[in-house]
Structures are given as C-alpha cells and as structure tokens.
Amino acid sequence: MKKNVYGYVRVSTREQNVERQLIALKKMGIPQTGIFIDKQSGKDFQRPAYQRMLKSLKAGDLVVTKSIDRLGRNYEEIKEQWRMLTKELGVDIIIQDMPLLDTTKSRDLLGNFISDVVLQLLSFVAENERNNIRTRQAEGIEAARRRGVRFGKPPIPIPPNFSELYVDWEQGVITINEFARLCNMGRSTMYKRIGEYREAAKALVHPCAK
C-alpha cells in the first residue's frame, strides 16, 4: 500500500505568515496539495483543515509538522490526538523541531515509550507555565491595585446638572427612566449614582458623622 505524506501548518491569525512552516515541509518533498493549513487558535482540534486531513489519513501514512505547538496549545488534547493517530489510525508523525517525536525511527516499545515520556513532559511544562502565568497575573493585578490602579469599565460620569435633575426626580417632575436617560445611564446605574449622591450630600450636612 502506498504511503501518503501530509504536512500540517497552523498560525493563530489570518495576518500571520505561514511561509516558514511551508518551506520546512517542502524541503521534505511534500507538495502543496498535500499540505493542510489552518489560520486559527490552537485551543482545540476543531479546525477545518485539520479535520479534512484526518479524513484523508490511512494506516501507514505520515503527518509532518514544524513544531508541536503547531498541532495545538492544549497538551492534554495533543496527547489524545497523538494516541488516536498513532495507535488507532496507525499513522506516523514527525515533529521537525523535536527529533525525539518521530515515530518513523522506531515503532517498537522503546520508541513508543520515548514519545509518551516526551509528551508527558511537555504537558507538565505547559501546565506549569500556565500556573506561573496565572500567578504572575494575580501578583501584577494586586501590585497595581496597591498603586491605586482601578480595573474594569470606568464609571459613567454624572452630568453637570445632576443636582437639578435629582430634585426634579424627587419632586416627581421626571420619572426614574427619564432621569436615567438624561444622564445616559441604565436604571441600575442610576440608582447607584443616586445612592452615592445621597451619601455625599449627607456627609456635607454632617461632616463628622460616620
């Protein structure tokens, strides 16, 4: 049975250049017609070109890609895809930037063991890095808060005539909906601003009150 060789290319956005990956694949003699290209995130494997490639694969075929992160970013899913390709479909895989991830060199027990160990190690490193990123983000946010940086959407400013509109609302001249519309706010924000306004007014009348 003839073995088909396919190349897989992925970039995260349509603006990114695929040329570097294409050059590496064509050096192995893979024609353009045998290369599948996705231009989207690697968060999962529900990508149109990758799914088309899967439908083309038969036992003994070979899939080549430049680096492991071109397959995807989720290493748990990469391990599952690797198992499905190599064990269920009987397909070989070559990761060009990582010679240890080349199932054509050895399909024996040792070769499979080495690939599994490398994938487990990559999963650990990726998860550890995700945890480190989350920790650094949390530390950065806390440090910024201590410096007085505020996060989230900036509050909608109240208009200069808020006091007059407030009196009109209290006296029933305008409704809460009209009050909110004139201040370019939603009802919930409007009630919050009214509460803040009342607290500020109370503090002015009773400056020593707690």
N, C-alpha and C positions, 0 to 999 in steps of 0.2 A: 504494500500500500504506500502510495506517495505521501511523503511528509510535507505539509504546508507550513511555511514560516510567516508569522504575522508580527507586525510591530504595533505597539500601543503608545500613543502620545497624549499627554494631558497638560493643559495650562489652566489656571484658575479663572481667567477672564478673556474675553474676546480680543482685548487690546494686547495681550502678551504674545510674544513671538515664539513660534514652535520650531523655528529653523534649527536651533542647536540640537534638539531631540531628533529631528528628521535626518540631519547629517549623520548622527551616530548610528541610526538604524540603516540608512542607505549604505554605510560602509560595510555592513554585514550582508549586503546584496539583496536587501528586502525592497521590492518595488513599491512605488507609491500606491498602487492598487491594493497592496497587502497591508497598508498602514491605516489604523483607525485613530481618529483624532477627536478628542473631547475638549471643549473650551468651557469648563465649569468647575465648581468646587469639588474637592476630593473627599467631602464629608461622608459620602456613601457611594455605592456602586450602581445606583440607578441613573446611569448616564447612557444616552442613546448609542454612541459609538461603541462603548464597552459592551453593551448588551447585544449589539449586532455582531461583534467579534465572537462573543460566547456562542451564538447560534451557528457560526461558521466552523467552530472547532470540532475536530475529531481526534480520537486516540492516536497518539504519536506525533501530533502537530506541536509546533514550537511557538511560544509567545515571548517576544523580546521587548523590554522597555528600558529606558535610560537609567532610571533610579527608582528605588522602592516607593518614594513619595509621589511618583507619577501614577502609581496604581491607586494610591489614596492616602488620606491623612489619619484614618481611623485604623489603628493597627490590629484591633480585635477583628474588624471586618476583613482586613488584609489576610490575617491568618486563616479565616474561614474560606475566603476565596482561594487562597493557596491550596488548602486541603481539597476543596472541590475540584480545582483544575488538575492538580497532580494525582490525586487518589481516585476521584470519581470519574473524571473525563480521561485520565491518562495522558495529560498534556505536559510537555516540558516547559520550563520557564527559565529565562536568562535575565538577570538584572545586571546591566552593563557596568554600573559603577560599583558593584559589590560581587566580586568573583565567587565568594562562598555561596551566593544564591544563584547557582547554576545547576539545574537538575540534569543537564545533559552529561555532566562529567561523571556522575555516579548515581545510579538509581538503586544502589544496594542499601542495606540497613544503615551503614555509616553515613552515606550521603544524605539520606532522609533525616537522620538524627542531627547532622550538622545544620541542615536547613531549618529544622524545627527549633534548634537552640538559638540560631541567629534571629529568627522571627520572634521568639520569646524575649530575647534580649532587647530587640527593637521596641517591642510592646512595653517593656519595663521602662526603657529610656523615654519613650514618648509620654507615658503616663506620668512619670516623674517630672518631666519638663512641664506638662500641663499643670501639675500641682504647684510647681515652682512659680509658674506664671500667675496662677491664681493668688498665691501668697504675696508675690511682688505687687500685684494689682491692689490687694487689700491693704498692704502696708503703704503704698503710694496714696491711696484714697484717704487713709487715716491721717497721714502726714499733711496732705493738702487741707483736710478739714481743720487740723490744728492751726494751719496758717490762715484760716478764715475763708478758704475757697468753698463756694457753695455749688452743689451739683443739682442736676435736674433742670427743668424748664424755669427760666426766670419768671418771677411773678408779674402778672399783668399790672401795669401802673394804674393808679386811680386818676381820674381826670381832675383838673384844677377846680371844677365846680362841684366836686363830690359832696361838700357840705350842704350846698343849696339843694342838690338832688336828694340828699338824705332827708332833709327837712320836708321836702315835697312828698317823699315816700311815707314818712312818719305821719304826715297830716292827711294822707290818702289822696293827694293830688295826682300821684302816679302810682302804678302797680309795681310789684317787685319785678315783673317781666320787663316793664318799660325802664325801670331803674337799671336793670342788668344790661339791657340793650344800649342804653345811653352811655354806659360805662364800658361797653364792648366786652362783657363778661357773661359766663353762664350763671345759672341760678345758684349752684352750689358755691362757686367762687364769690358770687355777690354776697351771700350770707356770711361767708368767711370774712370778707372785707368789712361788712357791717359790724361783725363782732370785734374785729381789730380796731375799727374806728371808735366803737363804744368804749373799749378798754383804754384807748389813748385819751379819749375825752374825760373818762373817769379819773385817769392819772393826773390830768391837768387840773381838775377840780379838787382832787385830794392827793397832792403830790407825795404825802408821807404814808399814804395807805399802802399796805402790802397785799 
